[in-house]
């Protein structure tokens, strides 16, 4: 059974899923109340912030 509030649809996965997507604004709301941003940052339901997980520039691919 899902422990998320509100309950998730019944699935085999325990991974939170998107309940509201706003790609034009760069964020999505997950079923567990977390807001994830396109830059990989997160805003948790209790107000804590998870900073973006950015790669160092030298690890990025360069188009030729």
Secondary structure by P-SEA (a helix, b strand, c coil): ccccccccccccccccccccccccccccccccccccccccbbbccccccccccccccccccccc
